Amino acid sequence: GGGGGGKSVAAYAGGQLRLLRAALSWPSVREVVYSTCSVHCAENEAVVAAALETAEGWTLRPALPRWHRRGEAGAGLPAQLALACCRFCPREDLTAGFFVACFTRAV
């Protein structure tokens, strides 16, 4: 996210939220992994929080539980749910930035 082409982080986040909500709306789907190559809360935790607001029956399960760097509380995502997400940071983890959240539907 936030790549070239002049698109703003908000525009990327809006598109990502639409795609995530569509994936969560399919009745036969039981798990959805939401992942970005972004360090921006607006594209990560904020999208996850907004999706959870309207995704009845969905919650998060820990993504990559052995990874030490977790999501950030805020942007509408409570601390306990942020702990279920994981982040990779450019400087500390030698990546371009990465975020993962695993949604699971109650059966």
Secondary structure, 3 states (H helix, E strand, C coil): CCCCCCCCHHHHHHHHHHHHHHHHHCCCCCEEEEEECCCCHHHCHHHHHHHHHHCCCEEEECCCCCCCCECCCECCECHHHHCCCEEECHHHHCCCCEEEEEEEECC
